[in-house]
Amino acid sequence: QVQVVESGGGLVQSGGSLRLSCTASGVGLLFSGSTVGWYRATPGRVRELVASQSSGSRPVYANSMEGRCTFTRDNAKKTVTLQIDNLNPTDSAVYYCRVQSTSKSYWGQGTQVTVSS
């Protein structure tokens, strides 16, 4: 089965940086043609877009993230990376990766990011 796994979260001091990774594995996913998005959620039920990239397009970023995020993609390794700089406590959340093919979407279980003051 297809599996999406995030990694790279943790505890970081305000002003620091993190590099989050999302790797898709399994059969039946055309990763190079997929849309990959990063989302984040607090303990509440809202999940907001952080960054995303459609196949053949440039990455787009949420207003709160633009200028301090870098989205990269490695189709051969089926991996995307989100570099976040200048973290502040409001960035604390569980970060999720979604891989959307032409027919299906796959979510990871998330990776926790905690930013201390």
C-alpha positions in Angstrom: 0.0 0.0 0.0 1.0 3.6 -0.4 2.5 5.2 2.7 3.4 8.8 3.4 5.8 9.5 6.2 6.9 12.9 7.6 10.0 13.5 9.6 12.2 16.3 10.8 10.0 17.8 13.5 11.1 18.4 17.0 11.8 21.1 19.6 13.6 24.2 18.4 14.3 27.6 19.8 12.6 30.7 18.4 14.6 32.0 15.5 15.9 28.6 14.5 15.2 26.4 11.5 13.9 23.0 10.7 13.9 20.8 7.6 10.9 18.6 7.3 10.8 15.7 4.9 8.0 13.8 3.3 8.6 10.5 1.7 6.0 8.4 -0.3 6.4 4.7 -0.7 4.4 1.9 -2.2 2.9 0.9 -5.5 0.4 2.8 -7.7 1.5 6.4 -7.1 2.8 8.5 -9.9 4.7 10.8 -7.6 6.2 13.0 -10.3 2.7 13.9 -11.5 1.3 14.5 -8.1 0.5 17.6 -6.1 2.3 17.6 -2.8 1.2 19.9 0.0 2.3 20.7 3.5 -0.4 21.5 6.1 -0.3 22.2 9.8 -2.8 21.8 12.6 -2.9 22.7 16.3 -4.8 20.5 18.7 -7.9 22.1 17.3 -9.5 20.7 14.2 -8.4 23.3 11.7 -5.7 22.2 9.2 -4.2 25.1 7.2 -2.0 25.0 4.1 1.7 25.8 4.5 3.1 25.1 1.1 2.2 23.1 -2.0 3.4 22.3 -5.4 1.5 21.0 -8.4 3.4 19.0 -11.1 5.1 21.4 -13.4 4.4 24.4 -11.3 6.4 26.5 -8.8 5.7 26.0 -5.1 3.2 28.3 -3.4 3.4 29.4 0.2 1.0 30.6 2.8 1.3 34.3 3.5 2.6 33.6 7.0 5.3 31.4 5.5 6.4 33.1 2.3 9.9 34.4 2.5 11.1 31.9 5.1 10.1 28.6 3.5 11.7 26.6 0.7 9.9 23.7 -0.9 12.1 21.2 -2.7 11.2 18.0 -4.6 13.1 14.9 -5.5 10.9 12.7 -7.8 13.5 9.9 -8.0 13.5 9.5 -4.2 9.8 10.4 -4.0 10.6 12.9 -1.3 9.8 16.5 -0.7 11.5 18.8 1.8 10.2 21.9 3.5 12.9 24.2 5.0 11.4 26.6 7.5 13.6 29.5 8.8 13.0 32.1 11.5 10.6 29.9 13.4 8.5 31.4 16.1 6.1 29.9 18.7 3.1 30.5 16.5 4.6 28.0 14.1 4.2 25.2 16.7 1.9 22.6 15.2 1.7 19.1 13.8 2.8 19.3 10.2 1.2 17.0 7.7 2.2 16.0 4.2 -0.4 15.2 1.5 0.4 13.5 -1.8 -2.4 13.8 -4.3 -2.3 11.8 -7.5 -4.8 12.1 -10.3 -7.2 9.8 -8.5 -6.3 9.5 -4.8 -4.9 11.5 -1.9 -2.6 10.2 0.8 -1.9 11.8 4.2 0.9 11.1 6.5 0.4 10.9 10.3 2.3 14.2 10.9 5.4 15.4 12.6 5.3 17.6 15.7 7.0 21.0 15.6 7.4 22.8 18.9 9.0 26.3 19.0 10.1 27.6 22.3 10.3 31.3 23.2 
